[in-house]
Amino acid sequence: MTAGKLSPSPIRWMINRDLAQVLEIERLSSLRPMNEHDFRALLRQRNVVARVVEYGTSVAGYFVYAKQKSELEILLLAVHPGRRRQGIGTSMIQWLKDKFTMCDEVFGPKVAPAYLAVNERQLPAQLFLRKQGFTATRVEQSFEWTDALYHFEYLAQRRVHV
């Protein structure tokens, strides 16, 4: 760490006071940003979890995922444009990989991969996911959008216990 440069805080639960900053990151990062009403409705779902990473006193990134018995679906993941390429996205993905590995040990071989969908126009996001070990598995034409969605999966490394 160099003088005058902050390092990101650990990943923590998203709380209500984070919502304005998260929505701003969503607005700056997404081709079709969610509004506050839809975001709150998403978070009210029983199996949906939201986490943030702080950088100093502000939210630098966030992710939302749905926890199922046998899989993790990453619903949203974004880093503030001014904080990109500083390891924040990588730390969020690593946190999710660690979480998935814990599920893997609990549920054994029935665990499905973690997955998410990315708009075809979001090439930087696609390249980022590839660098993180995700694989594009299929392309789907969206009925809501004129663009296609690329579906990515991450297969957790299975641990062999002897």
Solvent accessible surface area in square Angstrom, and as a share of the most:
residue,aa,sasa,rsa
1,M,186,0.83
2,T,93,0.54
3,A,110,0.85
4,G,87,0.84
5,K,106,0.45
6,L,100,0.50
7,S,66,0.43
8,P,49,0.31
9,S,41,0.26
10,P,115,0.72
11,I,31,0.16
12,R,59,0.21
13,W,148,0.52
14,M,28,0.12
15,I,78,0.40
16,N,108,0.55
17,R,173,0.63
18,D,3,0.01
19,L,10,0.05
20,A,78,0.61
21,Q,66,0.29
22,V,0,0.00
23,L,32,0.16
24,E,71,0.32
25,I,2,0.01
26,E,6,0.03
27,R,136,0.50
28,L,70,0.35
29,S,29,0.18
30,S,34,0.22
31,L,74,0.37
32,R,124,0.45
33,P,62,0.39
34,M,50,0.22
35,N,86,0.44
36,E,80,0.36
37,H,131,0.59
38,D,64,0.33
39,F,0,0.00
40,R,87,0.32
41,A,38,0.30
42,L,25,0.12
43,L,53,0.26
44,R,167,0.61
45,Q,94,0.42
46,R,240,0.87
47,N,46,0.24
48,V,15,0.08
49,V,19,0.11
50,A,11,0.09
51,R,31,0.11
52,V,0,0.00
53,V,1,0.01
54,E,35,0.15
55,Y,11,0.04
56,G,35,0.33
57,T,136,0.79
58,S,51,0.33
59,V,7,0.04
60,A,1,0.01
61,G,0,0.00
62,Y,1,0.00
63,F,0,0.00
64,V,0,0.00
65,Y,3,0.01
66,A,6,0.05
67,K,84,0.35
68,Q,78,0.35
69,K,155,0.65
70,S,39,0.25
71,E,47,0.21
72,L,1,0.00
73,E,54,0.24
74,I,6,0.03
75,L,55,0.27
76,L,34,0.17
77,L,49,0.24
78,A,11,0.09
79,V,14,0.08
80,H,62,0.28
81,P,55,0.34
82,G,52,0.50
83,R,81,0.30
84,R,106,0.39
85,R,239,0.87
86,Q,68,0.30
87,G,40,0.39
88,I,1,0.01
89,G,10,0.09
90,T,63,0.36
91,S,45,0.29
92,M,0,0.00
93,I,1,0.01
94,Q,87,0.39
95,W,61,0.21
96,L,7,0.04
97,K,32,0.14
98,D,70,0.36
99,K,45,0.19
100,F,3,0.01
101,T,26,0.15
102,M,112,0.50
103,C,24,0.14
104,D,8,0.04
105,E,87,0.39
106,V,112,0.65
107,F,74,0.31
108,G,22,0.21
109,P,121,0.76
110,K,170,0.72
111,V,6,0.03
112,A,30,0.23
113,P,29,0.18
114,A,5,0.04
115,Y,61,0.23
116,L,18,0.09
117,A,47,0.36
118,V,10,0.06
119,N,4,0.02
120,E,67,0.30
121,R,156,0.57
122,Q,46,0.21
123,L,100,0.50
124,P,103,0.65
125,A,38,0.29
126,Q,18,0.08
127,L,95,0.47
128,F,55,0.23
129,L,5,0.03
130,R,174,0.63
131,K,166,0.70
132,Q,21,0.09
133,G,46,0.44
134,F,9,0.04
135,T,85,0.49
136,A,58,0.45
137,T,67,0.39
138,R,137,0.50
139,V,98,0.57
140,E,64,0.29
141,Q,109,0.49
142,S,17,0.11
143,F,207,0.86
144,E,141,0.63
145,W,61,0.22
146,T,130,0.75
147,D,16,0.08
148,A,9,0.07
149,L,39,0.20
150,Y,62,0.24
151,H,27,0.12
152,F,8,0.03
153,E,56,0.25
154,Y,33,0.13
155,L,118,0.59
156,A,10,0.08
157,Q,141,0.63
158,R,118,0.43
159,R,139,0.51
160,V,129,0.74
161,H,145,0.65
162,V,191,1.10
